[in-house]
Amino acid sequence: MRRNAAFILLLALLSVTAHATTLAPLTFEQLVNESAAVVYGRVVDVRSQWTEDRRFIESVVSVEILKGIKGAVRETVEFTVPGGQVGRYLNVIPGSPVFAPGDRAVFFLTARGPRLPVTTGLTQGIYRVQRNVSGELLVVPPALESAGKIVRGDARRKPASLASFEASVRNVMTRQ
């Protein structure tokens, strides 16, 4: 009897479908070309909410645009990222960026019809911006910045000035 119950339980477990997210690395050119907007900005607000079907939690990130690089420029933009916390419910999505008010970054955004935009390639579309000791703004590439093998000392993985990063984005846009 126990053997039959264990067998039935095993069959039930094997019949459950598994869901996973696979994220293909994007080249810098793909990242620029697939993004509807590229902006340098500062996060002013992050609020988590249930999705319309109440199956998942997403965070709505409000960003003050400090400089538009690609696409229509406004004063602020809002986009969503999967995951967040609503009350006692926490939804953590591996590969999804996390933001706090005051964070500065270059945001690559993709439009999804009437919904709010999303970051292109999850964390691949977020280039954090920091000041160095001399006060210059440096754009830091994400850990998974481009397709292919990660090579130690690769110049593409080093922080670049905001001006040179903007020039790189515009260079890709002109080749398009």
C-alpha positions, 0 to 999 in steps of 0.5 A: 500500500505504501509502495503504491502511494509513493509511486503515485506521489512520484508520478504526480511530482513528475507531471508538474511542469517547471517554469524557468527564465533563460536570459540570453546575453546581449551584445552592446549593439543589440542592447542599444538597438532593442531599446526604445529609450536610453536615459541617464537618470536618478531613481526617485521612487520604488514601489512594489505592487501585485500584477493585474492577475495577482500572480506576481509582484513587480516594482514600479521604478520612477526615474528623474531623467538627467540626460536623454541619450536615445528616444523621446526625452521627458522629465521623468520615466517609470518602468517595471522590474519583476520582483519586490515586496508587498506586505509580508509577501516577497518575490525575488527574481534572479537576474532582476535589478533592484533599485533604491531611491538615489541610485544613478544609472544609464537605463536601457528601456524597452516598450511593451505596448500599453504597459510601462516599459521594462529594462532591456535584458533585465540587469543587462540594461542597467549601467550603474553610474558612480563618481570617482575621487576627482568627481568624474561620473563613471559608467560601470558595466553590469557583470553580464555585459556582453555575449561570449566569454568573460575575459579578465582585464577586458577594456569593455568591462572597465568603467568609462566616463559618462561622455564616452559611454554616451558617444558609444551609444550614439555610435551604435545608433548611427551604424544602425 
